[in-house]
């Protein structure tokens, strides 16, 4: 073992001791008022849906009903009924099927994303959209890609050309922020600058049929933490947040 590795080990050990001491000091602080420590029994709520048995998942996949070429949106009408009937036959819930389907759509989008990374392929997509006025939905069907992802790639190309004087991380940050403001229509000036009225309409239609390239609702890590804090508070359990430890 070298001197440098010993030094790193020593630093890691000292850091671990410091963290332990800080946590211990915090616990001493919050129990300082003389509150007696209480052992509590916590009851976890059962999951709303049982995990899908692997054998059932395989059977559902073999039915080839979950995904279709160019389809990246919610299921409605006859497509929803088709999947629901297969679920009934296999003893699965429609919610379980949708969960599997979403993972398949994400996997398919990732597998085909190279078509928007290849320069020649992207140039053809841009030309087809801008000059031939082919809809994003039709292009998405041909490429088997989410239509909003195609719009993102087209806009990213325009932004790179507009801000060619910027380099590296500065350009990436600037263009990413503007791109998001256009996709979510948060900045009217950016939308008017980079999209024609026809293109804006295409984007709006694409968002209605795309839950992979356009995600409006998601649970952030902060949301999860807040739910955990609420759970601990309900059981009157003391805990230390990271910012509490850092402030000591």
C-alpha positions as CSV (number, residue, x, y, z in Angstrom):
1,X,0.0,0.0,0.0
2,X,1.4,3.4,-1.0
3,X,1.7,6.5,1.2
4,X,-0.9,8.3,-0.9
5,X,-3.5,5.5,-0.4
6,X,-2.8,5.5,3.3
7,X,-3.3,9.3,3.3
8,X,-6.6,9.0,1.5
9,X,-7.8,6.2,3.9
10,X,-6.9,8.5,6.8
11,X,-8.9,11.4,5.3
12,X,-11.9,9.2,4.7
13,X,-11.7,7.8,8.3
14,X,-11.5,11.4,9.7
15,X,-14.5,12.5,7.6
16,X,-16.5,9.5,8.8
17,X,-15.7,10.3,12.4
18,X,-16.7,14.0,11.8
19,X,-20.0,13.0,10.3
20,X,-20.8,10.6,13.1
21,X,-19.9,13.2,15.7
22,X,-22.1,15.9,14.0
23,X,-25.0,13.5,13.9
24,X,-24.5,12.5,17.5
25,X,-24.4,16.2,18.5
26,X,-27.6,16.9,16.6
27,X,-29.4,14.0,18.3
28,X,-28.2,15.2,21.7
29,X,-29.5,18.7,20.8
30,X,-33.0,17.6,19.7
31,X,-33.4,15.4,22.8
32,X,-32.0,18.1,25.0
33,X,-35.4,19.1,26.3
34,X,-35.6,16.0,28.3
35,X,-38.1,14.2,26.0
36,X,-38.0,10.5,26.6
37,X,-37.0,8.4,23.7
38,X,-39.9,6.2,22.6
39,X,-39.9,3.0,20.6
40,X,-42.6,3.1,17.9
41,X,-44.1,0.5,15.7
42,X,-44.6,1.8,12.1
43,X,-47.2,0.3,9.8
44,X,-46.5,0.7,6.1
45,X,-49.5,1.0,3.8
46,X,-49.6,-1.9,1.3
47,X,-48.8,-1.0,-2.4
48,X,-51.8,0.0,-4.4
49,X,-50.9,-2.5,-7.1
50,X,-49.2,-5.9,-6.8
51,X,-46.0,-6.5,-8.8
52,X,-46.6,-8.1,-12.2
53,X,-45.6,-11.8,-12.2
54,X,-42.8,-12.3,-14.8
55,X,-44.7,-15.1,-16.4
56,X,-47.8,-12.8,-16.9
57,X,-45.6,-10.0,-18.2
58,X,-44.0,-12.3,-20.8
59,X,-47.4,-13.5,-21.9
60,X,-48.6,-10.0,-22.3
61,X,-45.5,-9.0,-24.3
62,X,-46.1,-12.0,-26.6
63,X,-49.6,-10.7,-27.5
64,X,-47.9,-7.7,-29.2
65,X,-50.7,-5.3,-28.2
66,X,-49.0,-2.8,-26.0
67,X,-47.1,-0.7,-28.6
68,X,-47.5,0.2,-32.3
69,X,-45.2,1.9,-34.7
70,X,-45.2,5.7,-34.2
71,X,-47.5,5.4,-31.2
72,X,-46.2,7.3,-28.1
73,X,-49.3,8.7,-26.5
74,X,-52.1,7.6,-24.2
75,X,-54.3,4.7,-25.2
76,X,-57.9,5.6,-26.1
77,X,-60.9,4.1,-27.7
78,X,-60.4,0.8,-29.5
79,X,-56.7,0.6,-28.6
80,X,-57.5,0.9,-24.9
81,X,-60.2,-1.7,-25.2
82,X,-57.8,-4.0,-27.0
83,X,-55.3,-3.9,-24.2
84,X,-58.0,-4.1,-21.5
85,X,-59.4,-7.3,-23.0
86,X,-55.9,-8.9,-23.0
87,X,-55.4,-7.9,-19.4
88,X,-58.7,-9.5,-18.4
89,X,-57.7,-12.7,-20.1
90,X,-54.3,-12.8,-18.3
91,X,-55.6,-11.6,-14.9
92,X,-53.7,-8.3,-15.0
93,X,-55.0,-4.8,-14.3
94,X,-55.0,-2.1,-17.0
95,X,-52.7,0.0,-14.8
96,X,-50.1,-2.8,-14.7
97,X,-50.2,-3.0,-18.5
98,X,-49.8,0.7,-18.8
99,X,-46.7,0.5,-16.6
100,X,-45.1,-2.1,-18.8
101,X,-46.1,-0.2,-21.9
102,X,-44.4,3.0,-20.7
103,X,-41.1,1.2,-20.2
104,X,-41.4,-0.3,-23.7
105,X,-42.0,3.1,-25.2
106,X,-39.0,4.6,-23.4
107,X,-36.8,1.7,-24.5
108,X,-38.0,2.1,-28.1
109,X,-37.4,5.9,-28.1
110,X,-33.9,5.4,-26.8
111,X,-33.1,2.7,-29.3
112,X,-34.2,4.9,-32.3
113,X,-32.8,8.2,-31.0
114,X,-29.6,7.8,-33.1
115,X,-31.7,8.9,-36.1
116,X,-31.8,12.4,-34.6
117,X,-28.1,12.3,-33.7
118,X,-26.8,11.3,-37.1
119,X,-26.2,14.6,-39.1
120,X,-27.4,13.3,-42.4
121,X,-30.5,11.8,-41.0
122,X,-31.3,14.9,-39.0
123,X,-30.8,17.1,-42.1
124,X,-33.3,15.0,-44.0
125,X,-35.8,15.3,-41.1
126,X,-35.4,19.1,-41.0
127,X,-35.9,19.3,-44.8
128,X,-38.9,17.1,-44.7
129,X,-40.5,19.2,-42.0
130,X,-39.6,22.7,-43.1
131,X,-39.7,22.4,-46.9
132,X,-42.2,19.5,-47.5
133,X,-44.4,20.5,-44.6
134,X,-44.8,16.9,-43.4
135,X,-46.4,16.7,-40.0
136,X,-44.5,15.8,-36.9
137,X,-46.9,12.9,-36.4
138,X,-46.2,11.5,-39.9
139,X,-42.4,11.9,-39.4
140,X,-42.7,10.2,-36.0
141,X,-44.5,7.3,-37.6
142,X,-41.7,6.9,-40.2
143,X,-38.9,7.1,-37.7
144,X,-40.8,5.4,-34.9
145,X,-39.9,8.3,-32.6
146,X,-41.8,10.6,-30.2
147,X,-43.0,13.6,-32.3
148,X,-42.0,16.1,-29.6
149,X,-38.5,14.6,-29.5
150,X,-38.3,15.3,-33.3
151,X,-39.3,18.9,-32.7
152,X,-36.7,19.2,-30.0
153,X,-34.0,18.1,-32.4
154,X,-35.1,20.5,-35.1
155,X,-35.2,23.4,-32.6
156,X,-31.8,22.5,-31.1
157,X,-30.3,22.7,-34.6
158,X,-31.8,26.2,-35.1
159,X,-30.5,27.3,-31.7
160,X,-27.0,26.1,-32.4
161,X,-26.9,28.1,-35.6
162,X,-28.3,31.2,-33.9
163,X,-25.9,31.1,-31.0
164,X,-22.9,29.8,-32.9
165,X,-20.7,32.4,-31.2
166,X,-21.2,30.7,-27.8
167,X,-19.1,27.6,-27.0
168,X,-19.1,24.6,-24.6
169,X,-21.2,24.6,-21.5
170,X,-22.4,28.3,-22.0
171,X,-24.0,27.4,-25.3
172,X,-25.6,24.2,-23.9
173,X,-27.1,26.0,-21.0
174,X,-28.4,28.9,-23.0
175,X,-29.9,26.8,-25.8
176,X,-31.4,24.3,-23.4
177,X,-33.2,27.0,-21.5
178,X,-34.6,28.6,-24.6
179,X,-35.6,25.2,-26.0
180,X,-37.5,24.3,-22.9
181,X,-39.3,27.7,-23.0
182,X,-40.4,27.0,-26.6
183,X,-41.6,23.4,-26.0
184,X,-43.6,24.4,-22.9
185,X,-44.7,27.7,-24.5
186,X,-43.5,29.6,-21.5
187,X,-41.9,32.5,-23.4
188,X,-44.0,34.0,-26.1
189,X,-41.1,35.9,-27.6
190,X,-39.0,32.8,-28.1
191,X,-41.9,30.9,-29.5
192,X,-42.6,33.7,-32.1
193,X,-38.9,34.0,-32.9
194,X,-38.2,30.3,-33.6
195,X,-41.5,28.9,-34.7
196,X,-43.9,29.8,-37.5
197,X,-47.6,29.6,-36.8
198,X,-47.8,26.3,-38.7
199,X,-44.9,24.9,-36.7
200,X,-46.4,26.0,-33.4
201,X,-49.7,24.2,-34.3
202,X,-47.7,21.1,-35.2
203,X,-45.9,21.3,-31.8
204,X,-49.2,21.6,-30.0
205,X,-50.7,18.6,-31.9
206,X,-47.6,16.6,-31.2
207,X,-47.8,17.2,-27.4
208,X,-51.3,15.9,-27.3
209,X,-50.0,12.5,-28.7
210,X,-46.7,12.2,-26.9
211,X,-46.2,11.2,-23.3
212,X,-42.5,10.2,-23.8
213,X,-41.0,13.2,-25.5
214,X,-43.2,15.6,-23.6
215,X,-43.6,15.1,-19.9
216,X,-45.7,17.6,-17.9
217,X,-46.0,15.8,-14.6
218,X,-43.2,14.1,-12.7
219,X,-42.3,13.5,-9.1
220,X,-39.1,15.2,-8.1
221,X,-36.7,13.9,-5.4
222,X,-37.8,17.0,-3.3
223,X,-41.4,15.8,-3.6
224,X,-40.4,12.4,-2.3
225,X,-38.4,13.9,0.6
226,X,-41.4,16.1,1.6
227,X,-43.6,13.0,1.7
228,X,-41.1,11.2,3.8
229,X,-40.9,14.2,6.2
230,X,-44.7,14.2,6.5
231,X,-44.7,10.5,7.3
232,X,-42.1,10.9,10.0
233,X,-43.9,13.9,11.5
234,X,-47.2,12.0,11.6
235,X,-45.4,9.3,13.8
236,X,-43.7,12.1,15.8
237,X,-40.3,10.7,14.9
238,X,-37.3,13.1,15.2
239,X,-35.0,13.3,12.2
240,X,-32.1,15.4,10.9
241,X,-32.1,17.0,7.5
242,X,-28.9,17.5,5.5
243,X,-29.2,21.3,5.9
244,X,-29.6,20.9,9.7
245,X,-26.3,19.0,9.9
246,X,-24.5,21.5,7.6
247,X,-25.6,24.4,9.8
248,X,-24.1,23.0,13.0
